[in-house]
């Protein structure tokens, strides 16, 4: 390449400093080269131990997502751009695109990459987080900003293959897909394969990651309670973060009513990823009780890659994309999380299954995606 990139800034507002994609995958991959100075900016969170010496953290947001601190995060981001003068900026949030475009316009030979982690406009229109009257306006504003940014970005990175078809600004010649595959922070937890479950053992079920209705957290509880009727030793751990206070209160009430069948870890606060990985290692079945919703149904959840890489048998809904991946590695079963009458059938499927007969799949790991990330960085002039 004609110009060596020495300082790289990775930035988001709501994603924590120890975010699995921004820090663990992008940040640590780029920091593997000692001549790189990598800076990660995001929401306040404890940095994982043993971070590379050339990887530095900067807090953009200390308050809640709906506080004035979110506006102050924009000022902090601008100050950071001026102070670091990065050779390359990788933007992980659309709300940072306006200042990134301004920074690029006011300087010479400034480059940025836009990492599209979600189909934001679609999510805004379909997830009912915002008032109905605001959704269309906000979705149009976000899509317009993304389209403008795509004209000036050195590259566009997509977290999902489906986004290449969904996003009109994702030009094939400027776009590459880097999926959210598993990047171990240290030694990979080894689980003996093939995996077989035996009757009478404590069946530790796991729901990990973002806690939300669309991701099926209440279905996970109902599924556990129905399964306990035929497998009394079944227990569910819910580990993750719930952004909506109202949902968290309902969840806590639902868990209290299970009388010990369900344990919540986190909930009100983000959980370090290392703690989530440890929970995967202690579990026997990972649950993915997602609703059939346009914002997630064509995406592969990060947790599915994590479960596959760590050899955890999974229970998934009838999703063709996920089903093909799970079937290829004999990694789990397809269930109807809403049908309590199928509990005995689910139990028999779990006990008769021989999971991961060929071992954990190599294509669930980040290594190949990391190599593609480097190929992007090295070609930016």
Buried (B, 14 or more C-beta within 10 A) or exposed (E): EEEEBEBBBBBBBBBBBBBBBBBBBBBBBBBEBEEBBBBBBBBBBEBBEEBBEBBBBBBBBEBEEEEEBBEBBBEBBBEBBEEBEBBBBBBBBBBBBEBBBEBBEEEEEBBBBBBBBBBBBBBBBBBEEBEEEEBEEBBEEBBEBBEBBBEBBBBBBBBBEBBBEBBEBBEEEBBBBBBBBBBBBEEBBEBEBEBEBEEEEEBBBBBBBBBBBBBBBBBBBBBBBBBBEEBEEBBBBBBBBBBEEEBBEBBBEBBEEBEEBBBBEBBEEBBBBBEBBEBBBEBBBBBBBBBEBEBBBBBBBBBBBBBBBBBBBBBBBEBEBBBEBBEEBBBBBBBBBBEEEBBEBBBEBBEEBEBBEEEBBEBBBBEEBBEBBEEBBEEBE
